[in-house]
Amino acid sequence: MIGRGGNPPMTPRQALGMPQSRAGSGPAPQNTTFIGRLVLIFGTGPGSGLFVYQGAPKAGNPPVFAVVAPGVTADPYGNLVDAVVTVGNAAGAHIRMDQFGDLVAHSATGNEIWLLPGFPAILEYDNLGNLVASVSPVGGADSSGQAFVEGAATYGKLGATFVAVALAGNQVQWSTAAAVGGPYTAAQQMGLTADGFLAVTNGGLEVIGTAVPLLRVSESTAAPGSPPVQIIGAAAGDRALGVEVAGDAAFRFRLNNQGRQDWGDGTVADTNLYRGAASQLKTDSALVATGGTAANPSLVLTDTWHSLGALGAHYTVTLGRYRLTADNCVELDIKVAGDGLQATAVTFANALPAAYRPATQHDSLPMGTTRQVTAGDVWPRLLVDTAGNVTVNASAVASTFACCQKVPLD
């Protein structure tokens, strides 16, 4: 009844054809054309649904398009289908959508992309079912329990650790897991700060390569108000910069945030330079200035005095000290009083540090005394050896012995 809600009459090509022979189990295929305004398909078993085939439907020739109710897993011939809509071969390359609106694209090699609008998330899997990429505004887990993180993320492995790298807002975040599929724990982050800096948090930044230079800082503003490179420590005296050669056990140069500098040979720091007091630079080591001479010592500040310590049990030490001088000498200032019970040779408790030791032994340095030396007395003298030992040689008499002199270091 054309014009009154009915269907138009069928053409000869649309007329019902003769039944074809049955192909395996299931209903016999029919070469028919259906024209209608309403089709209702209901049921929960293999006998219900809408199926489109390429060629004769039969076992082994799955539908290229299927619409079935949730729970239906096969067409009438036993071929695999997925609920509720499947486009393509469900056992090979296909696209399927379930009753929740979740969409899955499956390749012939087993790779998959999941579109989950209800979560929301986009998940990508390799042919082993491992999650390799995700996009989601929130973290979560898929139906198999594999965790995914917030943002646009990729997943890989670094040694024995599984790593997720995500772009979320203004941050690139690295998360780690002990096993494939997570759960993941946030580790390092890198992103923009509110004042325009690129910040790395919860970790360091390492630059590796063969380019020269590896790191360059160029300031394009003349006379900037702040230094182009700033190192800010948490507390005074914290280390700020270290330089070493590959394989070293210690830094060859180190700078702390108070300006102290230490140098060494890669095994231990043995030389330093720092602010000793207002308007004064100080070192606890030796300082050689090739442009300085004894006639012009102002090029190098004179060292402060250091103690030689005690001199046995029978000497009273009034003075026992040493210091470096600008002309590359160690100066000794000694005044001691023996009680008459002292040994002939007694060594101060504190040896000279390595930077204060002479290159050769000096064993006949004269010492003054308040007592006249008589026959049989040991003439009082001072010995300074290459190990830094400072020894007083004198007779076992009660007397005062003193000297103040320089010993060259070279």
CORJOMO-V471602 format. One record per backbone hydrogen bond with DSSP energy under -1.0 kcal/mol. NH is the residue of the N-H (numbers start at 1). CO is the residue of the C=O. E is the energy in kcal/mol with one decimal. If there is no record, write none. Layout:
NH_CO_E ; NH_CO_E
//
This chain:
4_1_-2.0 ; 6_1_-2.0 ; 14_11_-1.0 ; 17_31_-1.6 ; 20_29_-1.5 ; 32_30_-1.4 ; 48_45_-1.9 ; 50_67_-2.7 ; 52_65_-2.6 ; 61_58_-2.2 ; 64_52_-2.6 ; 65_52_-1.4 ; 66_86_-2.5 ; 67_50_-2.5 ; 68_84_-2.4 ; 72_69_-2.1 ; 75_79_-2.2 ; 78_75_-2.1 ; 81_73_-1.9 ; 85_97_-2.3 ; 86_66_-2.8 ; 87_95_-3.4 ; 88_64_-3.1 ; 89_93_-1.3 ; 92_89_-2.0 ; 94_106_-2.2 ; 95_87_-2.6 ; 96_104_-2.6 ; 97_85_-2.4 ; 98_102_-2.0 ; 101_98_-1.7 ; 103_115_-2.8 ; 104_96_-2.9 ; 105_113_-2.7 ; 106_94_-3.2 ; 107_111_-3.1 ; 110_107_-1.3 ; 112_125_-1.5 ; 113_105_-2.0 ; 114_123_-3.5 ; 115_103_-3.7 ; 116_121_-3.3 ; 119_116_-1.1 ; 121_116_-1.5 ; 122_135_-2.2 ; 123_114_-2.3 ; 124_133_-2.8 ; 125_112_-3.0 ; 126_130_-2.2 ; 129_126_-2.1 ; 132_124_-2.9 ; 133_124_-1.4 ; 134_153_-2.7 ; 135_122_-2.1 ; 136_151_-1.4 ; 140_148_-2.3 ; 142_146_-2.3 ; 145_142_-1.8 ; 147_181_-3.4 ; 148_140_-2.7 ; 151_136_-3.5 ; 152_167_-2.3 ; 153_134_-3.5 ; 154_165_-2.2 ; 155_132_-2.2 ; 156_163_-2.7 ; 158_161_-3.6 ; 161_158_-2.1 ; 162_177_-2.6 ; 163_156_-2.4 ; 164_175_-2.9 ; 165_154_-2.7 ; 166_173_-2.8 ; 167_152_-2.2 ; 168_171_-2.7 ; 171_168_-2.1 ; 172_190_-3.5 ; 173_166_-3.0 ; 174_188_-3.1 ; 175_164_-2.8 ; 176_185_-2.4 ; 177_162_-2.4 ; 182_179_-1.8 ; 185_176_-2.7 ; 187_174_-2.9 ; 189_201_-2.0 ; 190_172_-2.5 ; 191_199_-2.2 ; 192_170_-1.5 ; 193_197_-2.6 ; 196_193_-1.8 ; 199_191_-3.5 ; 201_189_-2.5 ; 238_235_-1.8 ; 240_255_-3.0 ; 241_255_-2.2 ; 243_253_-2.8 ; 248_245_-2.7 ; 249_266_-1.8 ; 250_266_-2.0 ; 252_243_-2.4 ; 253_243_-1.7 ; 254_262_-2.3 ; 255_241_-2.8 ; 256_260_-2.1 ; 257_238_-2.7 ; 259_256_-1.9 ; 261_273_-2.7 ; 262_254_-2.5 ; 263_271_-3.0 ; 264_252_-1.7 ; 265_268_-1.1 ; 270_263_-2.3 ; 271_263_-1.9 ; 273_261_-2.1 ; 274_282_-2.8 ; 276_280_-1.4 ; 277_280_-1.1 ; 280_277_-1.9 ; 282_274_-3.6 ; 292_289_-1.9 ; 296_293_-1.2 ; 299_296_-1.3 ; 300_297_-2.0 ; 303_324_-1.4 ; 306_322_-2.4 ; 308_320_-3.1 ; 316_337_-2.7 ; 318_335_-2.3 ; 319_335_-2.2 ; 321_333_-1.9 ; 322_306_-2.1 ; 323_331_-1.4 ; 325_329_-2.4 ; 328_325_-1.3 ; 330_407_-2.7 ; 331_323_-3.3 ; 332_405_-3.1 ; 333_321_-2.2 ; 334_403_-3.2 ; 335_319_-2.7 ; 336_401_-3.0 ; 337_316_-2.2 ; 338_399_-2.8 ; 339_314_-1.8 ; 346_392_-2.1 ; 348_390_-2.9 ; 349_310_-2.5 ; 350_308_-3.0 ; 352_388_-2.9 ; 356_353_-2.1 ; 357_354_-1.2 ; 362_384_-2.9 ; 365_382_-2.0 ; 367_380_-1.5 ; 368_402_-3.3 ; 370_400_-1.3 ; 377_374_-2.2 ; 381_393_-2.1 ; 382_365_-3.1 ; 383_391_-2.6 ; 384_362_-3.3 ; 385_389_-1.8 ; 388_385_-1.6 ; 391_383_-2.8 ; 392_346_-3.0 ; 393_381_-2.7 ; 394_344_-2.3 ; 397_395_-2.2 ; 401_336_-3.2 ; 402_368_-2.2 ; 403_334_-2.5 ; 405_332_-1.8 ; 407_330_-2.5 ; 409_328_-2.1
//
